[in-house]
C-alpha cells in the first residue's frame, strides 16, 4: 500500500515537469509570424535575355548604300540595354560558301543572326537546321522554318513617289535606270518607279541597263554613262554604290538615289532617294527574341511602319511637285493609294491587273514582267 501511495505521489510531483517538455503542453504557445517581406522587383533589364547579334553583309559597310543602311540599323539596335556589341562580316559572297561564315558567327556566340541578301537564303536555312536554339532572320527571301524568319520592305511605295519626282523633272522624256539583277525585287522597283513617272508624264520612257552586280562602282558608272549617252536627263538606280549619282553630277543630269540619302555625292544632281530605315525593324526583332515572343514569320513592312521612306526632296524640286508628293505619301500611308492598282498593262499591252483590283502580295513578290513605259528586256 505504501508503495502505491509513493508511486501516486511521485506522479503528481512529476506532472508539471512533464507538461513543460517541448511538444507535450496542452496548448501550444502562439508565436507571431515575421512580417511578410515584399518580393524584390525584377527589372525589365534583369529579366530580358541578352542578345548577341551577328550580321552577314553582301558588300562593304562603306558602300554608302545597301550595306551601309543595314549597318546603321545594327547600330540603332545596339542602343537596347540587353543587346551586347554585335558582330558583322562584310563582303560575304552569296551562295553555298556563305554557310561557313554564318556558322562561324553562331559558334562565336551569336544567338540572333541577320543574313542581309537574297543569295544567303538557302545557306541560312542549312545552318539554322543545326542550331535550333538560335534565331535567324533572312532579308528579302521567301523561305522559312521553325527558327528562320524573313523580312523585307515595300520599297515599291517610295519608288513610286520618286518616279513622280523624276517624271516632273525630265525635259527630254528619257529617264535611265541602272539595275542590278533581273529578280522580282528589282523588276518591281523599276515598274513602280515607271508608274510614278507616267502618272505625271505619260509619254516618258524609262530605259533599263543591267549590270549583273550589286556593288561594282566601275560597272555601275559605265552603265550610267551609257544611259546619259542615249539622251537620259534623269537617272535612277537599284545599286549599292554612289557611282550613278557621280555620273549624273559630272554630266549635268538629275539623279534619284537609293538605299540611303546620298546627296553628298551629287549635291547639284540629287533630287531624292527611296531609303531604308532598318533600325526600326532590327530593334523590334531584338526585343521579341529577348522577351520570348519571337516567332517565325514573313515581314513585309511599308511606309506606314516607316521601314521604307523617301529622303527629303531637293530644293530644286518645284513647290507644286513637293506638294503632290506629300499628298501621295499620305495616301499610301493611309492605304488609299496602291502604286500597282489596275488597270495595269505590261509592255505588250496585256492587262496584268484588272481595273479596280490590286495584285496580291504573292503576285508582287513574284513579279517578272515590265509595265508599259519601260524600254528594255528581262534576261532569262
Residue pairs with C-beta under 8 A, 6 or more apart in sequence:
18 24
19 25
19 26
45 81
45 82
48 81
48 82
48 290
48 291
49 82
49 289
49 290
49 291
49 292
50 82
50 83
50 84
50 290
51 80
51 82
51 83
51 84
51 111
51 112
51 286
51 289
51 290
52 84
52 86
52 87
52 109
52 110
52 111
52 112
53 74
53 77
53 83
53 84
53 86
53 87
53 110
53 111
53 112
53 113
53 114
53 286
54 86
54 87
54 88
54 89
54 105
54 106
54 108
54 110
54 112
54 113
54 114
55 70
55 71
55 74
55 86
55 87
55 88
55 89
55 113
55 114
55 116
56 88
56 89
56 92
56 98
56 101
56 102
56 105
56 113
56 114
56 115
56 116
56 117
56 120
57 67
57 70
57 71
57 88
57 89
57 90
57 91
57 92
57 116
57 117
58 66
58 67
58 91
58 92
58 94
58 116
58 117
58 119
58 120
58 214
58 215
59 65
59 66
59 67
59 90
59 91
59 214
59 215
59 240
60 67
60 90
60 91
60 215
61 67
61 68
61 71
61 88
61 90
62 68
63 215
63 240
63 241
64 240
64 241
64 242
64 259
64 260
64 262
64 265
65 215
65 239
65 240
65 241
65 242
65 258
65 259
65 260
65 262
66 116
66 214
66 215
66 240
66 259
66 276
67 90
67 116
67 215
67 240
68 259
68 260
69 259
69 260
69 275
69 276
69 278
70 114
70 116
70 139
70 276
70 278
71 88
72 260
72 278
72 279
73 276
73 277
73 278
73 279
73 280
73 281
73 282
74 86
74 88
74 114
74 278
74 282
75 279
76 278
76 279
76 280
76 282
76 283
77 83
77 86
77 279
77 282
77 283
77 286
78 85
78 86
79 283
80 283
80 286
80 287
80 290
82 290
83 286
83 290
86 110
87 105
87 108
87 110
89 101
89 104
89 105
92 98
92 101
92 120
94 117
94 118
94 119
94 120
95 119
95 123
96 122
96 123
97 123
98 115
98 119
98 120
98 123
99 123
99 126
99 127
102 113
102 115
102 120
102 123
102 124
102 127
103 127
103 130
103 131
105 113
106 113
106 127
106 131
106 134
110 134
111 133
111 134
111 135
111 289
112 134
112 135
112 137
112 285
112 286
112 289
113 124
113 134
113 135
113 136
113 137
114 137
114 138
114 139
114 282
115 121
115 123
115 124
115 136
115 137
115 138
115 139
116 139
117 139
117 140
117 214
118 139
118 140
118 141
118 183
118 185
120 138
120 141
121 138
121 141
121 142
121 143
121 150
122 143
124 136
124 138
124 141
124 148
125 138
125 143
125 145
125 148
127 136
128 134
128 136
128 145
128 147
128 148
129 145
131 147
132 146
132 147
133 147
134 147
135 147
135 149
135 285
135 289
135 294
136 147
136 148
136 149
137 148
137 149
137 150
137 151
137 285
138 144
138 148
138 149
138 150
138 151
139 150
139 151
139 152
140 150
140 152
140 185
141 150
142 150
142 298
142 365
143 150
144 150
144 296
144 297
144 298
145 296
146 296
147 296
148 296
149 294
149 295
149 296
149 297
149 298
149 299
150 298
150 299
151 281
151 285
151 298
151 299
151 300
151 301
152 185
152 299
152 300
153 276
153 300
153 301
153 302
153 307
153 308
154 300
154 301
154 302
154 303
154 307
154 308
155 185
155 188
155 189
155 192
155 274
155 276
155 308
156 188
156 189
156 191
156 192
156 339
156 340
156 364
157 192
157 302
157 303
157 308
157 332
157 339
158 274
158 275
158 303
158 308
158 309
158 310
159 189
159 192
159 193
159 196
159 274
159 339
160 192
160 193
160 195
160 196
160 328
160 332
160 339
161 196
161 272
161 274
161 310
161 325
161 328
161 329
161 332
162 193
162 196
162 236
162 256
162 271
162 272
162 273
162 274
162 310
163 192
163 193
163 194
163 195
163 196
163 197
163 198
163 199
163 236
164 196
164 197
164 199
164 200
164 321
164 324
164 325
164 328
165 196
165 256
165 271
165 272
165 313
165 317
165 321
165 325
166 175
166 193
166 196
166 197
166 234
166 236
166 254
166 256
166 271
167 175
167 196
167 197
167 198
167 199
167 200
167 201
167 204
168 200
168 201
168 317
168 318
168 321
168 324
169 234
169 254
169 271
169 316
169 317
169 321
170 197
170 201
170 204
170 233
170 234
170 254
171 233
172 231
172 232
172 233
173 201
173 203
173 204
173 205
174 204
174 205
174 207
174 230
174 231
174 232
174 233
175 197
175 204
175 205
175 206
175 207
175 232
175 233
175 234
175 235
175 236
176 206
176 207
176 209
176 224
176 227
176 228
176 230
176 232
176 234
176 235
176 236
177 190
177 193
177 206
177 207
177 208
177 209
177 227
177 235
177 236
177 237
177 238
178 209
178 211
178 220
178 223
178 224
178 227
178 235
178 236
178 237
178 238
178 239
178 244
179 186
179 190
179 208
179 209
179 210
179 211
179 237
179 238
179 239
180 186
180 210
180 211
180 212
180 213
180 214
180 238
180 239
180 240
181 210
181 212
181 213
181 214
182 210
182 378
182 379
184 364
184 365
184 366
184 367
184 368
186 238
187 367
187 368
187 369
187 370
187 378
188 364
188 367
189 238
189 274
190 206
190 208
190 238
190 370
190 374
191 340
191 367
191 370
191 371
191 374
192 339
192 340
193 206
193 236
193 256
194 206
194 370
194 371
194 372
194 373
194 374
195 339
195 340
195 344
195 371
195 373
196 339
197 204
197 206
197 373
198 204
198 372
198 373
200 324
204 373
205 373
205 374
205 375
206 236
206 373
206 374
206 375
207 227
207 230
207 232
207 375
207 376
208 370
208 374
208 375
208 376
209 223
209 226
209 227
209 376
210 223
210 376
210 379
211 219
211 220
211 223
211 239
213 219
213 220
213 239
214 239
214 240
215 239
215 240
215 241
216 241
217 241
217 242
217 243
218 243
220 237
220 239
220 241
220 243
220 244
221 243
221 244
221 246
221 247
223 244
224 235
224 237
224 243
224 244
224 247
224 248
225 247
225 251
227 235
228 235
228 247
228 248
228 251
228 253
232 253
233 253
233 254
234 248
234 253
234 254
234 255
234 256
234 271
235 244
235 245
235 247
235 248
235 253
235 254
235 255
235 256
236 244
236 255
236 256
236 258
237 244
237 245
237 255
237 256
237 257
237 258
238 258
239 258
240 259
242 257
242 262
242 265
242 266
244 255
244 257
245 255
245 257
245 262
245 265
245 266
245 269
245 270
246 265
246 266
247 253
247 255
248 254
248 255
248 266
248 269
249 255
249 265
249 266
249 267
249 268
249 269
252 269
253 269
254 269
254 270
254 271
254 316
255 266
255 269
255 270
255 271
256 271
256 272
256 273
256 274
257 263
257 266
257 270
257 272
257 273
257 275
257 311
258 273
258 274
258 275
259 273
259 275
259 276
260 273
260 275
260 276
261 273
261 275
261 311
261 312
262 270
262 273
263 270
263 273
263 311
263 314
270 314
271 313
271 314
271 316
271 317
272 310
272 311
272 312
272 313
272 314
272 317
273 310
273 311
274 308
274 309
274 310
274 311
275 308
275 309
275 310
275 311
276 307
276 308
277 306
277 307
277 308
277 309
278 307
280 305
280 306
280 307
281 299
281 301
281 307
285 294
288 294
288 295
300 361
301 307
301 308
302 308
302 332
303 309
303 329
303 332
303 333
304 332
304 333
304 335
310 325
310 329
313 321
313 322
313 325
317 325
328 337
331 337
332 338
332 339
338 358
340 353
340 358
340 359
340 364
341 353
341 357
341 358
342 351
342 352
342 353
342 354
342 355
342 356
342 357
342 358
343 351
343 353
343 354
343 355
344 351
344 352
344 353
344 359
344 371
345 351
345 352
345 371
345 372
346 352
346 369
346 370
346 371
346 372
347 369
347 370
347 371
347 372
347 374
349 372
352 359
352 369
352 371
353 359
359 367
368 378
369 378
370 376
370 377
370 378
